[in-house]
């Protein structure tokens, strides 16, 4: 398995959640994790979103 394929699979499966983006309306961030690829919670007005859930 080459590095490129490994990285591609890793991105498809997800990674630990990142902090939510700040925004007036709240933003969904790309917080995906593990094989479940759960999304992070939406950010509250002017506050960062919660970290994405970690997959099992």
C-alpha positions as CSV (number, residue, x, y, z in Angstrom):
1,X,0.0,0.0,0.0
2,X,1.6,3.3,-1.1
3,X,1.6,6.4,1.0
4,X,-0.9,8.1,-1.4
5,X,-3.5,5.3,-1.1
6,X,-3.0,5.2,2.7
7,X,-3.5,8.9,3.1
8,X,-6.5,8.8,0.8
9,X,-8.1,5.9,2.8
10,X,-7.3,7.8,6.0
11,X,-9.1,10.9,4.8
12,X,-12.1,8.8,3.6
13,X,-12.3,7.0,7.0
14,X,-12.0,10.2,8.9
15,X,-9.7,11.7,11.4
16,X,-10.1,13.3,14.9
17,X,-12.5,16.2,15.0
18,X,-11.1,19.6,14.6
19,X,-12.5,22.7,16.5
20,X,-15.6,24.1,14.9
21,X,-15.3,27.3,12.9
22,X,-16.5,30.5,14.5
23,X,-19.4,32.2,12.9
24,X,-22.5,34.3,13.6
25,X,-24.9,31.6,12.5
26,X,-22.7,28.7,13.7
27,X,-20.7,26.5,11.4
28,X,-20.5,22.8,10.9
29,X,-16.8,21.9,10.8
30,X,-15.3,18.9,9.1
31,X,-14.7,17.0,12.3
32,X,-14.8,13.4,11.2
33,X,-13.2,10.6,13.2
34,X,-12.5,7.0,13.0
35,X,-14.5,4.7,10.7
36,X,-17.8,6.2,11.8
37,X,-16.9,9.6,10.4
38,X,-19.1,11.5,12.8
39,X,-19.5,15.2,12.3
40,X,-18.7,17.7,14.9
41,X,-21.5,19.7,16.6
42,X,-22.5,23.0,14.9
43,X,-20.9,26.1,16.4
44,X,-23.1,28.4,18.5
45,X,-23.3,32.0,17.5
46,X,-19.8,33.6,18.0
47,X,-18.5,30.4,19.6
48,X,-16.4,27.5,18.3
49,X,-18.1,24.2,17.5
50,X,-17.5,21.1,19.7
51,X,-14.9,18.6,18.6
52,X,-16.0,15.8,16.3
53,X,-16.9,12.5,17.9
54,X,-14.2,9.8,17.8
55,X,-15.0,6.7,15.8
56,X,-14.5,3.3,17.4
